[in-house]
Amino acid sequence: MRNVFLALVFCLALSAAAQFTVFPDGSPVDAWFNATDTPDISRLGKKYVVTDYGVVNDSTLLQTEALQAVIDLAAQNGGGVVTIPNGTFLSGSLFFRPATHLHLEKGARLKGSDAITHYRIIPTRLEGQTINYFAALVNADRCDGFTITGEGTIDGNGHRFYDEFWLRRKVNPKCTNLEALRPRMAYISNSKNVTVSGVHMVNSGFWTNHLYNCERVKYLGVTILAPTDGYPKGPSTDAIDLDVCSDVLISGCHMNVNDDGVCLKGGKGTYVDTIQGNGPVQRVIVDRCSFGKTNAGVTFGSEAWNCSDVILKDCSFNGTYHVLLFKMRPDTPQSYRNVLVDGASGTVRNAVEVQTWKQFYNKTDRDPMPMSEVVNVTFRNARLECTKNFYRDKKTDDYRLQNFTFSDIEAVTPDPTFDTSNIENVTVTNVSVTESPN
């Protein structure tokens, strides 16, 4: 059975890109989603090779100021492509300016410092709120058209941060992510027409990519990795976090991180819909991606509340915990609508799960409290080996499940129970969930 799944995964990897025409709500897909060409950096302005401006190839020498000076020079001259050549260059937080871009040539490695003191404290968005916290290694705010391209690597150098996190958890099991003091790899905010293409992004200290309040974002052929086995694992190294974002294409990427693959965010709390800075995530397509040991291909996260029109198309899974995961917070009114999974293959723990999430629970009085919901979900054309269950949910008065469709599915699992009794209006067509052979 496993060989069949591997063959299917291989076929999916070679398949041509789908041409997307409509979102699950019936609205048209803009032609922009079907264009997956790598950005032509020759059209983005002058090329600023950092070693031409005093930066040296030395993996032990912190060069934050020298690298930032090249970015600032490019910005002063009207923009351009800040280029990291073959070699390893150590840095703390860098801030890209409007009309500047980052390109990493083959063999290039932009390596983050493993000392948190080398990351500037700034007002930033984290865990559904705006707070003063550490900047990422790569930061771009109000940078319409920003690109990160090339065959090189951004290395978060996160192992020291991982060690500290797990030690803190031993001393204080309730230690939060923010108390561990560690940087994200890339934070792109308040920007339109962003493209990240080709690069490898490894060992982020915290979330790998965090997009906040962005429109028209593309991740094309990007590899995102963090430790998932042994010690230390990379805690909360989410591959791509979409926080109040719309029109996002993630195509041909590979993700293996110690948390979510693509995670939708937007705010949390009993009055989430009234707080400035919170907002929806909508019109997201994840196409022909492969997922390793991540928590899920797509997670409707613990800091999400208003997400709609999400497509997961022709993706493969290898030891992933979920294809699709909905985290439902009883302290937050959440509405997840119009979701399509089409063409999932490989091995997962659970294909679909609706999960009650009470970590850092903080419900306040609200009367009436809007009912949370997961509505209009279609899961079709799947060939999966599930090591636990195909579908899991929990009966609760905190949310409603409505209008689910399962069709053309073959799944094997140790527990072939396929209980959809908690869903209002469910359609099941040509679905085979059978017990795994001993």
C-alpha positions in Angstrom: 0.0 0.0 0.0 2.8 2.4 0.9 4.4 1.9 -2.5 1.2 2.9 -4.2 1.1 6.1 -2.1 4.7 6.9 -3.0 3.9 6.4 -6.7 1.0 8.8 -6.4 3.1 11.4 -4.7 5.7 11.2 -7.4 3.0 11.6 -10.1 1.6 14.6 -8.4 5.0 16.2 -8.2 5.3 15.9 -12.0 1.8 17.0 -12.8 1.2 20.2 -14.6 -0.1 23.2 -12.6 -3.9 23.3 -12.3 -5.7 26.2 -13.9 -7.9 27.6 -11.1 -11.2 29.1 -12.3 -13.4 29.5 -9.2 -13.2 29.7 -5.5 -15.4 27.5 -3.3 -17.9 30.3 -2.9 -18.3 30.4 -6.7 -16.4 33.7 -7.2 -13.9 33.8 -10.1 -10.2 33.2 -9.5 -8.1 36.1 -10.8 -5.6 35.2 -13.6 -2.9 36.3 -11.2 -3.2 33.0 -9.4 -2.3 31.0 -12.5 1.0 32.8 -13.2 3.9 31.0 -11.5 6.9 32.5 -13.3 10.0 33.3 -11.2 10.6 37.1 -10.9 13.1 38.5 -13.3 15.5 40.3 -11.0 17.1 42.1 -14.0 13.9 44.2 -14.0 14.0 45.1 -10.4 16.8 47.6 -10.5 20.6 47.7 -9.9 22.3 44.7 -8.5 24.1 45.4 -5.2 26.4 42.5 -4.5 27.1 42.9 -0.8 30.8 42.0 -1.1 31.3 45.0 -3.4 30.4 47.2 -0.5 32.6 46.1 2.4 30.7 42.9 3.5 33.1 39.9 3.8 32.6 36.2 3.5 33.1 35.2 7.1 30.6 33.0 8.9 31.9 34.0 12.3 31.8 37.8 11.9 28.5 39.6 12.7 27.9 42.1 9.9 24.4 43.5 10.5 25.4 47.1 10.1 27.4 46.5 6.9 24.6 44.5 5.4 22.0 47.1 6.4 24.2 49.8 4.9 23.9 48.1 1.5 20.1 47.9 1.8 20.0 51.6 2.7 22.3 52.6 -0.2 20.1 50.8 -2.6 17.0 52.5 -1.2 18.7 55.9 -1.4 19.5 55.3 -5.1 15.9 54.4 -6.0 15.9 50.7 -5.2 17.6 47.6 -6.4 18.5 44.0 -5.6 20.6 43.3 -2.6 22.5 40.2 -3.6 24.2 37.7 -1.3 26.9 35.8 -3.2 28.4 32.4 -2.6 29.5 32.2 1.1 28.1 32.6 4.6 27.2 36.0 6.0 26.2 36.4 9.7 23.6 39.0 10.7 21.0 40.2 13.1 17.8 41.9 12.1 17.8 43.5 8.6 15.2 46.0 7.4 14.4 46.2 3.7 13.1 49.4 2.3 10.5 50.1 -0.5 11.9 49.1 -3.9 14.6 47.0 -2.4 14.8 43.2 -2.8 16.8 40.2 -1.5 18.5 37.7 -3.9 20.6 34.8 -2.7 22.9 33.3 -5.3 23.6 29.6 -5.5 25.8 28.7 -2.5 24.9 31.8 -0.6 23.8 31.6 3.1 22.4 34.5 5.0 22.8 33.2 8.6 21.0 34.6 11.6 22.8 35.3 14.8 21.9 33.0 17.6 22.1 35.8 20.2 18.7 37.5 20.7 20.5 40.8 21.5 21.3 41.1 17.8 17.6 41.5 17.0 16.0 45.0 17.4 12.9 45.3 19.6 10.1 47.0 17.5 6.3 47.3 17.5 5.3 44.1 15.6 2.4 41.7 15.2 2.6 38.4 17.1 0.0 35.8 18.3 -2.9 37.9 17.3 -1.8 41.2 18.9 0.5 44.2 18.3 3.3 44.3 20.8 6.9 45.3 21.3 9.0 42.3 20.4 12.0 41.2 18.5 12.2 41.9 14.8 12.8 39.0 12.4 16.0 38.3 10.6 14.5 39.6 7.3 11.9 42.4 7.7 10.0 44.3 5.0 7.2 46.8 6.0 5.3 48.7 3.4 7.4 47.3 0.6 5.0 46.7 -2.3 6.5 44.4 -4.9 9.1 43.0 -2.4 10.9 39.8 -3.5 13.1 37.2 -2.0 14.6 35.1 -4.8 17.5 32.7 -5.7 18.9 29.3 -5.1 20.6 30.2 -1.8 19.7 29.7 1.8 18.4 31.8 4.7 19.5 30.0 7.8 17.9 31.0 11.1 20.6 29.2 13.1 17.9 28.4 15.6 19.4 25.5 17.7 20.4 27.7 20.6 16.9 29.2 20.7 15.4 25.7 20.6 17.5 24.6 23.6 16.5 27.7 25.6 12.8 27.1 24.8 12.7 23.5 26.0 14.7 24.4 29.1 12.2 27.1 30.0 9.4 24.6 29.5 11.1 22.2 32.0 11.2 25.0 34.6 7.8 26.5 33.7 5.5 24.2 31.7 3.2 27.1 31.1 5.9 29.2 29.4 4.5 30.8 26.3 6.1 31.2 22.9 6.8 34.9 23.6 8.5 34.3 26.9 11.2 32.3 25.2 12.7 35.3 23.4 13.5 34.2 19.9 13.3 35.7 16.4 11.2 34.8 13.3 13.0 34.4 10.0 11.0 36.6 7.8 8.3 39.2 8.7 6.6 40.9 5.8 3.9 43.4 6.6 1.5 45.9 5.1 2.7 45.0 1.6 1.2 44.1 -1.8 2.5 41.9 -4.6 5.1 40.0 -2.6 7.0 37.0 -4.1 9.3 34.5 -2.4 10.8 32.1 -4.9 13.3 29.3 -5.0 15.1 29.8 -1.8 15.8 27.4 1.1 14.7 28.6 4.5 16.0 26.5 7.4 16.2 26.4 11.2 14.2 29.5 12.0 14.3 30.4 15.7 10.5 30.9 15.7 7.9 31.2 12.9 9.7 30.9 9.6 7.5 33.2 7.4 5.0 35.6 9.0 2.9 37.7 6.6 0.7 40.4 8.1 -1.8 42.6 6.4 -0.5 41.6 2.9 -2.3 41.2 -0.4 -1.2 39.2 -3.5 1.5 37.0 -2.0 3.2 34.2 -3.9 5.5 31.5 -2.5 6.9 29.5 -5.4 9.2 26.5 -5.2 10.4 27.4 -1.7 11.8 24.7 0.7 11.2 25.3 4.4 12.8 23.1 7.0 13.2 22.9 10.7 14.1 19.9 13.0 11.2 17.6 13.7 13.0 14.6 15.2 15.6 14.1 17.9 16.7 16.9 20.2 16.2 19.7 20.0 13.1 20.0 17.8 12.4 23.4 16.5 9.3 24.6 18.5 6.7 26.7 16.7 8.7 26.9 13.5 5.5 27.3 11.3 6.5 27.3 7.6 4.1 30.1 6.4 1.8 32.1 8.7 -0.9 34.2 6.9 -2.2 36.8 9.3 -4.9 39.1 7.9 -3.9 38.3 4.3 -5.8 38.0 1.1 -5.0 36.5 -2.3 -2.2 34.1 -1.6 -0.7 31.4 -3.8 1.7 28.8 -2.3 2.8 26.6 -5.2 5.4 23.8 -5.5 6.8 24.3 -2.0 8.1 21.7 0.4 7.6 22.1 4.1 8.9 20.0 7.0 8.8 21.9 10.3 7.9 21.2 13.9 4.5 22.9 13.8 2.0 24.0 11.1 2.8 24.1 7.4 0.4 26.8 6.2 -1.3 28.4 9.2 -4.1 31.0 8.9 -4.2 33.7 11.6 -6.0 37.0 12.1 -6.7 37.6 15.8 -8.2 35.9 18.9 -10.3 36.8 21.9 -14.0 37.1 22.8 -14.2 40.5 21.0 -11.8 39.6 18.2 -14.1 41.2 15.6 -13.9 44.7 17.3 -10.2 45.0 17.7 -8.3 47.2 15.3 -5.6 45.3 13.4 -7.5 42.0 13.4 -9.0 40.8 10.1 -9.9 38.0 7.7 -7.8 35.6 5.7 -9.3 34.9 2.4 -8.7 33.6 -1.1 -5.7 31.2 -0.4 -4.6 28.5 -2.8 -2.0 25.9 -1.8 -1.1 24.0 -5.0 1.2 21.0 -5.6 3.1 21.3 -2.3 4.6 18.5 -0.3 4.5 18.3 3.5 6.7 16.2 5.8 6.3 15.9 9.5 4.3 19.1 10.0 1.2 19.5 12.1 -1.0 20.1 9.1 -0.9 21.0 5.5 -3.4 23.9 6.2 -4.3 24.8 9.8 -7.1 27.2 10.6 -5.1 28.3 13.6 -5.6 29.2 17.3 -5.2 32.9 16.3 -7.7 32.7 13.4 -11.4 33.7 13.4 -12.6 34.8 9.9 -11.2 32.6 7.1 -12.8 31.8 3.7 -12.2 30.5 0.3 -9.2 28.2 0.9 -8.1 25.6 -1.7 -5.6 22.8 -1.1 -4.9 21.2 -4.5 -2.9 18.1 -5.4 -0.7 18.1 -2.3 1.3 15.1 -1.0 2.0 14.2 2.7 4.6 12.1 4.3 4.2 11.6 8.0 2.1 14.8 8.4 -0.2 15.0 11.3 -3.2 16.3 9.4 -4.2 17.3 5.9 -6.6 19.8 7.2 -6.9 21.0 10.8 -9.5 23.4 12.4 -8.6 24.7 15.8 -11.7 25.9 17.6 -11.3 28.3 20.5 -14.3 28.5 22.9 -13.1 32.1 23.9 -13.2 33.4 20.2 -16.1 33.6 17.8 -14.7 31.9 14.6 -16.1 31.5 11.2 -14.4 29.2 8.7 -16.1 28.9 5.3 -15.7 27.6 1.8 -12.8 25.2 2.0 -11.8 22.7 -0.7 -9.3 19.9 -0.5 -8.8 18.3 -3.9 -6.2 15.6 -4.6 -4.5 14.7 -1.3 -2.2 11.7 -1.2 0.3 10.0 1.1 0.6 9.3 4.8 -1.0 11.3 7.6 -2.1 10.8 11.2 -5.6 12.2 10.7 -6.8 13.5 7.4 -9.4 16.0 8.8 -9.8 17.1 12.4 -11.9 19.7 14.1 -10.2 20.2 17.4 -11.2 22.2 20.5 -8.3 24.4 21.5 -8.0 25.9 25.0 -4.3 26.8 25.3 -4.0 30.2 27.0 -7.8 30.3 27.2 -9.3 33.7 28.2 -13.0 34.0 27.7 -14.7 37.2 28.8 -18.4 38.1 29.1 -20.2 38.7 25.7 -23.9 38.4 25.3 -24.8 37.2 22.9 -21.6 35.3 22.0 -21.6 34.6 18.3 -21.7 30.9 17.4 -18.5 29.6 15.9 -18.8 27.6 12.7 -17.1 25.5 10.1 -19.3 25.6 7.0 -19.0 24.4 3.4 -16.0 22.0 3.4 -15.3 19.7 0.5 -12.7 16.9 0.7 -12.4 14.9 -2.5 -10.1 12.8 -4.7 -7.9 11.5 -1.9 -5.7 8.4 -1.5 -4.4 8.3 2.0 -2.9 6.1 4.6 -4.0 7.4 8.0 -2.1 6.1 11.1 -5.0 7.1 13.4 -8.3 8.3 11.8 -9.6 9.6 8.6 -12.0 12.1 10.2 -12.2 13.3 13.8 -14.4 15.9 15.6 -15.9 16.3 19.0 -19.5 17.0 19.9 -19.8 20.4 21.6 -22.1 23.4 21.9 -19.2 25.8 21.2 -19.4 25.5 17.4 -21.4 24.0 14.6 -20.3 22.0 11.6 -22.4 22.3 8.5 -22.4 21.4 4.8 -19.5 18.9 4.4 -18.9 16.9 1.3 -16.6 13.8 1.1 -16.2 12.2 -2.3 -14.0 9.8 -4.3 -11.8 8.9 -1.3 -9.8 5.8 -0.5 -8.3 5.7 3.0 -6.8 3.0 5.1 -6.6 3.4 8.9 -6.3 1.3 12.1 -9.7 2.7 13.1 -12.0 2.8 10.1 -14.8 4.5 12.1 -16.1 7.4 9.9 -18.5 9.2 12.2 -20.0 12.3 10.6 -23.0 12.5 13.0 -21.9 15.9 14.4 -22.1 17.5 11.0 -25.4 19.1 9.8 -26.0 18.2 6.2 -23.2 15.9 5.1 -22.8 14.2 1.7 -20.7 11.1 1.4 -20.1 9.7 -2.1 -17.7 6.9 -3.2 -15.8 6.9 0.0 -13.9 3.9 1.2 -12.4 4.0 4.7 -11.1 0.6 5.5 -9.0 -1.0 8.3 -5.3 -1.2 7.7 -3.9 -4.6 7.1 -1.9 -6.1 10.1 
